[in-house]
Amino acid sequence: MSGFIILGIDRSGKELYVANTSPIIWTSERKDAKILSTKKSAIIDLEEDFIFLSATITYTDLIAIEIAEYKNDQEIGREKYL
């Protein structure tokens, strides 16, 4: 896998991955994560559902939303979005 994925981190450090955007659907399996071709497209997808994401952070155990970049199935970078 190469590309960008969106993930959430909960209070215990567990990662959840976005399997679909608009509406956002979460999965516990990285293999089921939606792969985006660019960081910009990941940001655009997140901005479309920003109010939902803000509520998710407020009312669930998720404490962060991040965008991770993968190349040849290896994570090469990560940036906090929310």
PDB file of N, CA, C and O in Angstrom:
ATOM      1  N   MET A   1       0.850  -1.177   0.000  1.00  0.00           N
ATOM      2  CA  MET A   1       0.000   0.000   0.000  1.00  0.00           C
ATOM      3  C   MET A   1       0.893   1.236   0.000  1.00  0.00           C
ATOM      4  O   MET A   1       1.869   1.312   0.747  1.00  0.00           O
ATOM      5  N   SER A   2       0.553   2.176  -0.827  1.00  0.00           N
ATOM      6  CA  SER A   2       1.205   3.477  -0.838  1.00  0.00           C
ATOM      7  C   SER A   2       0.127   4.533  -0.943  1.00  0.00           C
ATOM      8  O   SER A   2      -0.805   4.397  -1.735  1.00  0.00           O
ATOM      9  N   GLY A   3       0.245   5.578  -0.157  1.00  0.00           N
ATOM     10  CA  GLY A   3      -0.733   6.651  -0.146  1.00  0.00           C
ATOM     11  C   GLY A   3      -0.936   7.169   1.261  1.00  0.00           C
ATOM     12  O   GLY A   3      -0.093   6.971   2.136  1.00  0.00           O
ATOM     13  N   PHE A   4      -2.047   7.826   1.472  1.00  0.00           N
ATOM     14  CA  PHE A   4      -2.354   8.455   2.750  1.00  0.00           C
ATOM     15  C   PHE A   4      -3.610   7.835   3.342  1.00  0.00           C
ATOM     16  O   PHE A   4      -4.560   7.531   2.621  1.00  0.00           O
ATOM     17  N   ILE A   5      -3.610   7.648   4.663  1.00  0.00           N
ATOM     18  CA  ILE A   5      -4.795   7.167   5.349  1.00  0.00           C
ATOM     19  C   ILE A   5      -5.099   8.106   6.515  1.00  0.00           C
ATOM     20  O   ILE A   5      -4.214   8.789   7.032  1.00  0.00           O
ATOM     21  N   ILE A   6      -6.358   8.122   6.913  1.00  0.00           N
ATOM     22  CA  ILE A   6      -6.817   8.943   8.028  1.00  0.00           C
ATOM     23  C   ILE A   6      -7.084   7.996   9.191  1.00  0.00           C
ATOM     24  O   ILE A   6      -7.726   6.958   9.028  1.00  0.00           O
ATOM     25  N   LEU A   7      -6.585   8.364  10.357  1.00  0.00           N
ATOM     26  CA  LEU A   7      -6.795   7.512  11.510  1.00  0.00           C
ATOM     27  C   LEU A   7      -7.121   8.320  12.746  1.00  0.00           C
ATOM     28  O   LEU A   7      -6.804   9.506  12.839  1.00  0.00           O
ATOM     29  N   GLY A   8      -7.753   7.662  13.684  1.00  0.00           N
ATOM     30  CA  GLY A   8      -8.057   8.256  14.976  1.00  0.00           C
ATOM     31  C   GLY A   8      -7.326   7.493  16.060  1.00  0.00           C
ATOM     32  O   GLY A   8      -7.139   6.280  15.954  1.00  0.00           O
ATOM     33  N   ILE A   9      -6.915   8.190  17.095  1.00  0.00           N
ATOM     34  CA  ILE A   9      -6.232   7.588  18.240  1.00  0.00           C
ATOM     35  C   ILE A   9      -7.140   7.741  19.452  1.00  0.00           C
ATOM     36  O   ILE A   9      -7.609   8.840  19.746  1.00  0.00           O
ATOM     37  N   ASP A  10      -7.392   6.626  20.163  1.00  0.00           N
ATOM     38  CA  ASP A  10      -8.225   6.742  21.360  1.00  0.00           C
ATOM     39  C   ASP A  10      -7.352   6.911  22.606  1.00  0.00           C
ATOM     40  O   ASP A  10      -6.124   6.880  22.521  1.00  0.00           O
ATOM     41  N   ARG A  11      -7.992   7.089  23.756  1.00  0.00           N
ATOM     42  CA  ARG A  11      -7.279   7.364  25.007  1.00  0.00           C
ATOM     43  C   ARG A  11      -6.274   6.280  25.385  1.00  0.00           C
ATOM     44  O   ARG A  11      -5.281   6.565  26.055  1.00  0.00           O
ATOM     45  N   SER A  12      -6.520   5.056  24.968  1.00  0.00           N
ATOM     46  CA  SER A  12      -5.602   3.957  25.302  1.00  0.00           C
ATOM     47  C   SER A  12      -4.484   3.793  24.272  1.00  0.00           C
ATOM     48  O   SER A  12      -3.615   2.936  24.431  1.00  0.00           O
ATOM     49  N   GLY A  13      -4.504   4.609  23.221  1.00  0.00           N
ATOM     50  CA  GLY A  13      -3.485   4.532  22.176  1.00  0.00           C
ATOM     51  C   GLY A  13      -3.876   3.655  20.996  1.00  0.00           C
ATOM     52  O   GLY A  13      -3.107   3.516  20.045  1.00  0.00           O
ATOM     53  N   LYS A  14      -5.059   3.066  21.049  1.00  0.00           N
ATOM     54  CA  LYS A  14      -5.537   2.219  19.947  1.00  0.00           C
ATOM     55  C   LYS A  14      -5.846   3.081  18.727  1.00  0.00           C
ATOM     56  O   LYS A  14      -6.361   4.192  18.850  1.00  0.00           O
ATOM     57  N   GLU A  15      -5.525   2.555  17.559  1.00  0.00           N
ATOM     58  CA  GLU A  15      -5.781   3.273  16.311  1.00  0.00           C
ATOM     59  C   GLU A  15      -7.030   2.729  15.632  1.00  0.00           C
ATOM     60  O   GLU A  15      -7.235   1.517  15.556  1.00  0.00           O
ATOM     61  N   LEU A  16      -7.861   3.645  15.139  1.00  0.00           N
ATOM     62  CA  LEU A  16      -9.006   3.324  14.299  1.00  0.00           C
ATOM     63  C   LEU A  16      -8.785   4.029  12.968  1.00  0.00           C
ATOM     64  O   LEU A  16      -8.247   5.136  12.927  1.00  0.00           O
ATOM     65  N   TYR A  17      -9.194   3.395  11.894  1.00  0.00           N
ATOM     66  CA  TYR A  17      -8.931   3.910  10.557  1.00  0.00           C
ATOM     67  C   TYR A  17     -10.227   4.295   9.865  1.00  0.00           C
ATOM     68  O   TYR A  17     -11.267   3.675  10.087  1.00  0.00           O
ATOM     69  N   VAL A  18     -10.162   5.314   9.033  1.00  0.00           N
ATOM     70  CA  VAL A  18     -11.328   5.728   8.263  1.00  0.00           C
ATOM     71  C   VAL A  18     -11.425   4.828   7.030  1.00  0.00           C
ATOM     72  O   VAL A  18     -10.536   4.810   6.178  1.00  0.00           O
ATOM     73  N   ALA A  19     -12.531   4.083   6.962  1.00  0.00           N
ATOM     74  CA  ALA A  19     -12.764   3.184   5.830  1.00  0.00           C
ATOM     75  C   ALA A  19     -13.527   3.889   4.711  1.00  0.00           C
ATOM     76  O   ALA A  19     -13.457   3.491   3.548  1.00  0.00           O
ATOM     77  N   ASN A  20     -14.254   4.939   5.081  1.00  0.00           N
ATOM     78  CA  ASN A  20     -15.060   5.681   4.114  1.00  0.00           C
ATOM     79  C   ASN A  20     -15.215   7.109   4.626  1.00  0.00           C
ATOM     80  O   ASN A  20     -15.276   7.352   5.831  1.00  0.00           O
ATOM     81  N   THR A  21     -15.274   8.025   3.707  1.00  0.00           N
ATOM     82  CA  THR A  21     -15.557   9.407   4.068  1.00  0.00           C
ATOM     83  C   THR A  21     -16.882   9.805   3.437  1.00  0.00           C
ATOM     84  O   THR A  21     -17.257   9.302   2.377  1.00  0.00           O
ATOM     85  N   SER A  22     -17.578  10.704   4.096  1.00  0.00           N
ATOM     86  CA  SER A  22     -18.837  11.251   3.613  1.00  0.00           C
ATOM     87  C   SER A  22     -19.909  10.189   3.402  1.00  0.00           C
ATOM     88  O   SER A  22     -20.304   9.962   2.258  1.00  0.00           O
ATOM     89  N   PRO A  23     -20.388   9.544   4.425  1.00  0.00           N
ATOM     90  CA  PRO A  23     -20.120   9.771   5.843  1.00  0.00           C
ATOM     91  C   PRO A  23     -18.857   9.016   6.288  1.00  0.00           C
ATOM     92  O   PRO A  23     -18.420   8.065   5.640  1.00  0.00           O
ATOM     93  N   ILE A  24     -18.299   9.461   7.392  1.00  0.00           N
ATOM     94  CA  ILE A  24     -17.112   8.810   7.929  1.00  0.00           C
ATOM     95  C   ILE A  24     -17.526   7.497   8.591  1.00  0.00           C
ATOM     96  O   ILE A  24     -18.413   7.454   9.444  1.00  0.00           O
ATOM     97  N   ILE A  25     -16.857   6.443   8.170  1.00  0.00           N
ATOM     98  CA  ILE A  25     -17.060   5.115   8.750  1.00  0.00           C
ATOM     99  C   ILE A  25     -15.695   4.635   9.238  1.00  0.00           C
ATOM    100  O   ILE A  25     -14.711   4.664   8.498  1.00  0.00           O
ATOM    101  N   TRP A  26     -15.652   4.194  10.490  1.00  0.00           N
ATOM    102  CA  TRP A  26     -14.404   3.756  11.119  1.00  0.00           C
ATOM    103  C   TRP A  26     -14.258   2.244  11.035  1.00  0.00           C
ATOM    104  O   TRP A  26     -15.250   1.516  11.000  1.00  0.00           O
ATOM    105  N   THR A  27     -13.009   1.777  11.001  1.00  0.00           N
ATOM    106  CA  THR A  27     -12.684   0.357  11.052  1.00  0.00           C
ATOM    107  C   THR A  27     -11.474   0.164  11.963  1.00  0.00           C
ATOM    108  O   THR A  27     -10.645   1.062  12.113  1.00  0.00           O
ATOM    109  N   SER A  28     -11.387  -0.998  12.558  1.00  0.00           N
ATOM    110  CA  SER A  28     -10.238  -1.299  13.407  1.00  0.00           C
ATOM    111  C   SER A  28      -9.100  -1.939  12.605  1.00  0.00           C
ATOM    112  O   SER A  28      -8.007  -2.146  13.133  1.00  0.00           O
ATOM    113  N   GLU A  29      -9.352  -2.246  11.356  1.00  0.00           N
ATOM    114  CA  GLU A  29      -8.362  -2.915  10.505  1.00  0.00           C
ATOM    115  C   GLU A  29      -7.714  -1.942   9.527  1.00  0.00           C
ATOM    116  O   GLU A  29      -8.407  -1.312   8.727  1.00  0.00           O
ATOM    117  N   ARG A  30      -6.395  -1.815   9.584  1.00  0.00           N
ATOM    118  CA  ARG A  30      -5.692  -0.909   8.671  1.00  0.00           C
ATOM    119  C   ARG A  30      -5.887  -1.329   7.219  1.00  0.00           C
ATOM    120  O   ARG A  30      -5.938  -0.480   6.329  1.00  0.00           O
ATOM    121  N   LYS A  31      -5.997  -2.635   6.974  1.00  0.00           N
ATOM    122  CA  LYS A  31      -6.162  -3.119   5.599  1.00  0.00           C
ATOM    123  C   LYS A  31      -7.468  -2.633   4.972  1.00  0.00           C
ATOM    124  O   LYS A  31      -7.602  -2.622   3.748  1.00  0.00           O
ATOM    125  N   ASP A  32      -8.433  -2.231   5.808  1.00  0.00           N
ATOM    126  CA  ASP A  32      -9.724  -1.749   5.311  1.00  0.00           C
ATOM    127  C   ASP A  32      -9.788  -0.224   5.204  1.00  0.00           C
ATOM    128  O   ASP A  32     -10.821   0.331   4.829  1.00  0.00           O
ATOM    129  N   ALA A  33      -8.692   0.446   5.531  1.00  0.00           N
ATOM    130  CA  ALA A  33      -8.670   1.913   5.498  1.00  0.00           C
ATOM    131  C   ALA A  33      -8.753   2.423   4.065  1.00  0.00           C
ATOM    132  O   ALA A  33      -8.223   1.814   3.136  1.00  0.00           O
ATOM    133  N   LYS A  34      -9.425   3.545   3.914  1.00  0.00           N
ATOM    134  CA  LYS A  34      -9.493   4.217   2.609  1.00  0.00           C
ATOM    135  C   LYS A  34      -8.124   4.807   2.316  1.00  0.00           C
ATOM    136  O   LYS A  34      -7.559   5.519   3.147  1.00  0.00           O
ATOM    137  N   ILE A  35      -7.593   4.515   1.144  1.00  0.00           N
ATOM    138  CA  ILE A  35      -6.285   5.030   0.745  1.00  0.00           C
ATOM    139  C   ILE A  35      -6.502   6.215  -0.176  1.00  0.00           C
ATOM    140  O   ILE A  35      -7.199   6.122  -1.186  1.00  0.00           O
ATOM    141  N   LEU A  36      -5.892   7.324   0.192  1.00  0.00           N
ATOM    142  CA  LEU A  36      -6.005   8.546  -0.607  1.00  0.00           C
ATOM    143  C   LEU A  36      -4.669   8.804  -1.292  1.00  0.00           C
ATOM    144  O   LEU A  36      -3.615   8.491  -0.737  1.00  0.00           O
ATOM    145  N   SER A  37      -4.707   9.361  -2.471  1.00  0.00           N
ATOM    146  CA  SER A  37      -3.482   9.520  -3.254  1.00  0.00           C
ATOM    147  C   SER A  37      -2.605  10.680  -2.795  1.00  0.00           C
ATOM    148  O   SER A  37      -1.387  10.649  -2.974  1.00  0.00           O
ATOM    149  N   THR A  38      -3.222  11.703  -2.204  1.00  0.00           N
ATOM    150  CA  THR A  38      -2.443  12.855  -1.755  1.00  0.00           C
ATOM    151  C   THR A  38      -2.886  13.291  -0.355  1.00  0.00           C
ATOM    152  O   THR A  38      -4.001  13.003   0.080  1.00  0.00           O
ATOM    153  N   LYS A  39      -1.999  13.979   0.324  1.00  0.00           N
ATOM    154  CA  LYS A  39      -2.341  14.531   1.631  1.00  0.00           C
ATOM    155  C   LYS A  39      -3.450  15.560   1.487  1.00  0.00           C
ATOM    156  O   LYS A  39      -4.335  15.654   2.338  1.00  0.00           O
ATOM    157  N   LYS A  40      -3.399  16.329   0.413  1.00  0.00           N
ATOM    158  CA  LYS A  40      -4.428  17.347   0.180  1.00  0.00           C
ATOM    159  C   LYS A  40      -5.812  16.718   0.047  1.00  0.00           C
ATOM    160  O   LYS A  40      -6.784  17.263   0.570  1.00  0.00           O
ATOM    161  N   SER A  41      -5.919  15.594  -0.634  1.00  0.00           N
ATOM    162  CA  SER A  41      -7.222  14.949  -0.764  1.00  0.00           C
ATOM    163  C   SER A  41      -7.709  14.423   0.590  1.00  0.00           C
ATOM    164  O   SER A  41      -8.912  14.421   0.848  1.00  0.00           O
ATOM    165  N   ALA A  42      -6.800  13.983   1.449  1.00  0.00           N
ATOM    166  CA  ALA A  42      -7.186  13.558   2.802  1.00  0.00           C
ATOM    167  C   ALA A  42      -7.718  14.745   3.597  1.00  0.00           C
ATOM    168  O   ALA A  42      -8.722  14.627   4.299  1.00  0.00           O
ATOM    169  N   ILE A  43      -7.053  15.877   3.487  1.00  0.00           N
ATOM    170  CA  ILE A  43      -7.484  17.091   4.200  1.00  0.00           C
ATOM    171  C   ILE A  43      -8.842  17.548   3.688  1.00  0.00           C
ATOM    172  O   ILE A  43      -9.704  17.925   4.481  1.00  0.00           O
ATOM    173  N   ILE A  44      -9.044  17.519   2.381  1.00  0.00           N
ATOM    174  CA  ILE A  44     -10.334  17.925   1.809  1.00  0.00           C
ATOM    175  C   ILE A  44     -11.444  17.022   2.334  1.00  0.00           C
ATOM    176  O   ILE A  44     -12.508  17.509   2.717  1.00  0.00           O
ATOM    177  N   ASP A  45     -11.205  15.707   2.355  1.00  0.00           N
ATOM    178  CA  ASP A  45     -12.217  14.787   2.886  1.00  0.00           C
ATOM    179  C   ASP A  45     -12.516  15.085   4.349  1.00  0.00           C
ATOM    180  O   ASP A  45     -13.675  15.032   4.762  1.00  0.00           O
ATOM    181  N   LEU A  46     -11.502  15.393   5.133  1.00  0.00           N
ATOM    182  CA  LEU A  46     -11.712  15.716   6.548  1.00  0.00           C
ATOM    183  C   LEU A  46     -12.463  17.031   6.715  1.00  0.00           C
ATOM    184  O   LEU A  46     -13.324  17.147   7.587  1.00  0.00           O
ATOM    185  N   GLU A  47     -12.149  18.009   5.899  1.00  0.00           N
ATOM    186  CA  GLU A  47     -12.819  19.308   6.010  1.00  0.00           C
ATOM    187  C   GLU A  47     -14.305  19.210   5.670  1.00  0.00           C
ATOM    188  O   GLU A  47     -15.113  19.964   6.212  1.00  0.00           O
ATOM    189  N   GLU A  48     -14.669  18.297   4.785  1.00  0.00           N
ATOM    190  CA  GLU A  48     -16.082  18.126   4.436  1.00  0.00           C
ATOM    191  C   GLU A  48     -16.907  17.655   5.620  1.00  0.00           C
ATOM    192  O   GLU A  48     -18.102  17.940   5.700  1.00  0.00           O
ATOM    193  N   ASP A  49     -16.276  16.933   6.542  1.00  0.00           N
ATOM    194  CA  ASP A  49     -16.978  16.403   7.716  1.00  0.00           C
ATOM    195  C   ASP A  49     -16.394  16.958   9.018  1.00  0.00           C
ATOM    196  O   ASP A  49     -16.394  16.267  10.037  1.00  0.00           O
ATOM    197  N   PHE A  50     -15.898  18.198   8.993  1.00  0.00           N
ATOM    198  CA  PHE A  50     -15.219  18.761  10.153  1.00  0.00           C
ATOM    199  C   PHE A  50     -16.117  18.831  11.383  1.00  0.00           C
ATOM    200  O   PHE A  50     -15.662  18.538  12.489  1.00  0.00           O
ATOM    201  N   ILE A  51     -17.358  19.204  11.220  1.00  0.00           N
ATOM    202  CA  ILE A  51     -18.271  19.303  12.372  1.00  0.00           C
ATOM    203  C   ILE A  51     -18.462  17.922  12.996  1.00  0.00           C
ATOM    204  O   ILE A  51     -18.453  17.790  14.220  1.00  0.00           O
ATOM    205  N   PHE A  52     -18.633  16.899  12.168  1.00  0.00           N
ATOM    206  CA  PHE A  52     -18.763  15.537  12.677  1.00  0.00           C
ATOM    207  C   PHE A  52     -17.496  15.119  13.417  1.00  0.00           C
ATOM    208  O   PHE A  52     -17.578  14.530  14.495  1.00  0.00           O
ATOM    209  N   LEU A  53     -16.330  15.414  12.855  1.00  0.00           N
ATOM    210  CA  LEU A  53     -15.072  15.046  13.501  1.00  0.00           C
ATOM    211  C   LEU A  53     -14.898  15.764  14.833  1.00  0.00           C
ATOM    212  O   LEU A  53     -14.436  15.166  15.805  1.00  0.00           O
ATOM    213  N   SER A  54     -15.256  17.015  14.882  1.00  0.00           N
ATOM    214  CA  SER A  54     -15.161  17.769  16.137  1.00  0.00           C
ATOM    215  C   SER A  54     -16.047  17.142  17.209  1.00  0.00           C
ATOM    216  O   SER A  54     -15.639  17.025  18.365  1.00  0.00           O
ATOM    217  N   ALA A  55     -17.250  16.743  16.829  1.00  0.00           N
ATOM    218  CA  ALA A  55     -18.153  16.085  17.771  1.00  0.00           C
ATOM    219  C   ALA A  55     -17.595  14.726  18.187  1.00  0.00           C
ATOM    220  O   ALA A  55     -17.736  14.321  19.342  1.00  0.00           O
ATOM    221  N   THR A  56     -16.969  14.029  17.258  1.00  0.00           N
ATOM    222  CA  THR A  56     -16.380  12.731  17.568  1.00  0.00           C
ATOM    223  C   THR A  56     -15.311  12.876  18.647  1.00  0.00           C
ATOM    224  O   THR A  56     -15.254  12.080  19.584  1.00  0.00           O
ATOM    225  N   ILE A  57     -14.479  13.878  18.512  1.00  0.00           N
ATOM    226  CA  ILE A  57     -13.422  14.121  19.517  1.00  0.00           C
ATOM    227  C   ILE A  57     -14.054  14.500  20.858  1.00  0.00           C
ATOM    228  O   ILE A  57     -13.570  14.082  21.910  1.00  0.00           O
ATOM    229  N   THR A  58     -15.107  15.270  20.828  1.00  0.00           N
ATOM    230  CA  THR A  58     -15.745  15.745  22.060  1.00  0.00           C
ATOM    231  C   THR A  58     -16.497  14.638  22.789  1.00  0.00           C
ATOM    232  O   THR A  58     -16.449  14.572  24.018  1.00  0.00           O
ATOM    233  N   TYR A  59     -17.189  13.771  22.061  1.00  0.00           N
ATOM    234  CA  TYR A  59     -18.115  12.834  22.689  1.00  0.00           C
ATOM    235  C   TYR A  59     -17.700  11.357  22.646  1.00  0.00           C
ATOM    236  O   TYR A  59     -18.497  10.494  23.012  1.00  0.00           O
ATOM    237  N   THR A  60     -16.486  11.051  22.211  1.00  0.00           N
ATOM    238  CA  THR A  60     -16.015   9.664  22.199  1.00  0.00           C
ATOM    239  C   THR A  60     -14.665   9.580  22.894  1.00  0.00           C
ATOM    240  O   THR A  60     -14.178  10.568  23.446  1.00  0.00           O
ATOM    241  N   ASP A  61     -14.071   8.413  22.866  1.00  0.00           N
ATOM    242  CA  ASP A  61     -12.742   8.215  23.452  1.00  0.00           C
ATOM    243  C   ASP A  61     -11.615   8.652  22.524  1.00  0.00           C
ATOM    244  O   ASP A  61     -10.449   8.617  22.915  1.00  0.00           O
ATOM    245  N   LEU A  62     -11.944   9.065  21.299  1.00  0.00           N
ATOM    246  CA  LEU A  62     -10.888   9.523  20.392  1.00  0.00           C
ATOM    247  C   LEU A  62     -10.308  10.838  20.888  1.00  0.00           C
ATOM    248  O   LEU A  62     -11.038  11.746  21.286  1.00  0.00           O
ATOM    249  N   ILE A  63      -8.984  10.925  20.858  1.00  0.00           N
ATOM    250  CA  ILE A  63      -8.322  12.145  21.321  1.00  0.00           C
ATOM    251  C   ILE A  63      -7.568  12.861  20.198  1.00  0.00           C
ATOM    252  O   ILE A  63      -7.122  13.994  20.380  1.00  0.00           O
ATOM    253  N   ALA A  64      -7.423  12.209  19.041  1.00  0.00           N
ATOM    254  CA  ALA A  64      -6.705  12.837  17.935  1.00  0.00           C
ATOM    255  C   ALA A  64      -7.125  12.215  16.608  1.00  0.00           C
ATOM    256  O   ALA A  64      -7.482  11.039  16.537  1.00  0.00           O
ATOM    257  N   ILE A  65      -7.075  13.031  15.562  1.00  0.00           N
ATOM    258  CA  ILE A  65      -7.262  12.575  14.181  1.00  0.00           C
ATOM    259  C   ILE A  65      -5.947  12.893  13.468  1.00  0.00           C
ATOM    260  O   ILE A  65      -5.453  14.018  13.536  1.00  0.00           O
ATOM    261  N   GLU A  66      -5.390  11.901  12.791  1.00  0.00           N
ATOM    262  CA  GLU A  66      -4.106  12.081  12.123  1.00  0.00           C
ATOM    263  C   GLU A  66      -4.170  11.596  10.684  1.00  0.00           C
ATOM    264  O   GLU A  66      -5.058  10.832  10.307  1.00  0.00           O
ATOM    265  N   ILE A  67      -3.208  12.056   9.889  1.00  0.00           N
ATOM    266  CA  ILE A  67      -3.045  11.600   8.510  1.00  0.00           C
ATOM    267  C   ILE A  67      -1.671  10.946   8.434  1.00  0.00           C
ATOM    268  O   ILE A  67      -0.657  11.568   8.751  1.00  0.00           O
ATOM    269  N   ALA A  68      -1.649   9.689   8.013  1.00  0.00           N
ATOM    270  CA  ALA A  68      -0.387   8.957   7.911  1.00  0.00           C
ATOM    271  C   ALA A  68      -0.080   8.685   6.442  1.00  0.00           C
ATOM    272  O   ALA A  68      -0.976   8.406   5.644  1.00  0.00           O
ATOM    273  N   GLU A  69       1.197   8.771   6.105  1.00  0.00           N
ATOM    274  CA  GLU A  69       1.637   8.466   4.743  1.00  0.00           C
ATOM    275  C   GLU A  69       2.343   7.114   4.742  1.00  0.00           C
ATOM    276  O   GLU A  69       3.181   6.831   5.598  1.00  0.00           O
ATOM    277  N   TYR A  70       1.988   6.292   3.765  1.00  0.00           N
ATOM    278  CA  TYR A  70       2.592   4.974   3.621  1.00  0.00           C
ATOM    279  C   TYR A  70       3.245   4.848   2.253  1.00  0.00           C
ATOM    280  O   TYR A  70       2.746   5.366   1.254  1.00  0.00           O
ATOM    281  N   LYS A  71       4.366   4.153   2.235  1.00  0.00           N
ATOM    282  CA  LYS A  71       5.027   3.829   0.978  1.00  0.00           C
ATOM    283  C   LYS A  71       5.469   2.375   1.082  1.00  0.00           C
ATOM    284  O   LYS A  71       6.180   1.998   2.014  1.00  0.00           O
ATOM    285  N   ASN A  72       5.044   1.565   0.121  1.00  0.00           N
ATOM    286  CA  ASN A  72       5.348   0.131   0.124  1.00  0.00           C
ATOM    287  C   ASN A  72       4.970  -0.518   1.458  1.00  0.00           C
ATOM    288  O   ASN A  72       5.732  -1.311   2.011  1.00  0.00           O
ATOM    289  N   ASP A  73       3.806  -0.178   1.955  1.00  0.00           N
ATOM    290  CA  ASP A  73       3.225  -0.728   3.181  1.00  0.00           C
ATOM    291  C   ASP A  73       3.989  -0.362   4.458  1.00  0.00           C
ATOM    292  O   ASP A  73       3.791  -0.991   5.498  1.00  0.00           O
ATOM    293  N   GLN A  74       4.843   0.632   4.386  1.00  0.00           N
ATOM    294  CA  GLN A  74       5.571   1.117   5.559  1.00  0.00           C
ATOM    295  C   GLN A  74       5.184   2.569   5.819  1.00  0.00           C
ATOM    296  O   GLN A  74       5.169   3.391   4.904  1.00  0.00           O
ATOM    297  N   GLU A  75       4.872   2.874   7.076  1.00  0.00           N
ATOM    298  CA  GLU A  75       4.550   4.262   7.420  1.00  0.00           C
ATOM    299  C   GLU A  75       5.827   5.093   7.352  1.00  0.00           C
ATOM    300  O   GLU A  75       6.844   4.748   7.954  1.00  0.00           O
ATOM    301  N   ILE A  76       5.751   6.202   6.601  1.00  0.00           N
ATOM    302  CA  ILE A  76       6.932   7.057   6.462  1.00  0.00           C
ATOM    303  C   ILE A  76       6.725   8.443   7.072  1.00  0.00           C
ATOM    304  O   ILE A  76       7.661   9.240   7.136  1.00  0.00           O
ATOM    305  N   GLY A  77       5.512   8.729   7.518  1.00  0.00           N
ATOM    306  CA  GLY A  77       5.255  10.017   8.144  1.00  0.00           C
ATOM    307  C   GLY A  77       3.835  10.085   8.660  1.00  0.00           C
ATOM    308  O   GLY A  77       2.945   9.356   8.222  1.00  0.00           O
ATOM    309  N   ARG A  78       3.656  10.997   9.616  1.00  0.00           N
ATOM    310  CA  ARG A  78       2.331  11.165  10.226  1.00  0.00           C
ATOM    311  C   ARG A  78       2.208  12.601  10.687  1.00  0.00           C
ATOM    312  O   ARG A  78       3.162  13.195  11.190  1.00  0.00           O
ATOM    313  N   GLU A  79       1.007  13.153  10.507  1.00  0.00           N
ATOM    314  CA  GLU A  79       0.743  14.537  10.932  1.00  0.00           C
ATOM    315  C   GLU A  79      -0.599  14.604  11.639  1.00  0.00           C
ATOM    316  O   GLU A  79      -1.587  14.033  11.179  1.00  0.00           O
ATOM    317  N   LYS A  80      -0.621  15.299  12.750  1.00  0.00           N
ATOM    318  CA  LYS A  80      -1.869  15.460  13.492  1.00  0.00           C
ATOM    319  C   LYS A  80      -2.759  16.463  12.749  1.00  0.00           C
ATOM    320  O   LYS A  80      -2.307  17.536  12.351  1.00  0.00           O
ATOM    321  N   TYR A  81      -4.030  16.091  12.573  1.00  0.00           N
ATOM    322  CA  TYR A  81      -4.994  16.977  11.925  1.00  0.00           C
ATOM    323  C   TYR A  81      -5.877  17.671  12.974  1.00  0.00           C
ATOM    324  O   TYR A  81      -6.102  18.879  12.890  1.00  0.00           O
ATOM    325  N   LEU A  82      -6.361  16.935  13.932  1.00  0.00           N
ATOM    326  CA  LEU A  82      -7.280  17.485  14.935  1.00  0.00           C
ATOM    327  C   LEU A  82      -7.013  16.825  16.275  1.00  0.00           C
ATOM    328  O   LEU A  82      -7.676  17.142  17.262  1.00  0.00           O
TER     329      LEU A  82
END
